[in-house]
Amino acid sequence: MVEDEGVDSACRPIAVDLDMLLLPGNVHEAAGMVSVQLGLTIEEAIEVLRVRARRYGLDMADLGERVITGEIRFAPRR
């Protein structure tokens, strides 16, 4: 048996959050904006968006659009 001694990291399987892949494109754009506004990772920003959407009864696409247009902004807590 021959072992592969130098498997390139690009060839290794990666863990993917399928829920994140199924989000509309504007949610990903909004998550990038929230990430910058709050200093979070993209994954954390998406969770912030999910919580906000549930709290206000919005779907993620609608919330994403409101973030992109500047109607909704996020500011760090002081």
URNORTA-V555239 format. One record per residue. OMEGA is omega as a letter, one per 20 degrees, with the letter a starting at -180 (999 if undefined). Layout:
BEGIN
omega: [OMEGA & OMEGA]
END
This chain:
BEGIN
omega: [a & r & r & a & a & r & r & a & r & a & a & r & r & r & a & r & a & r & a & a & a & r & r & a & a & r & r & r & r & r & r & r & r & r & r & a & a & a & a & r & r & r & r & r & r & r & r & r & r & a & a & r & r & a & a & r & r & r & a & a & r & r & r & r & r & r & a & a & r & r & r & r & r & r & r & r & a & 999]
END
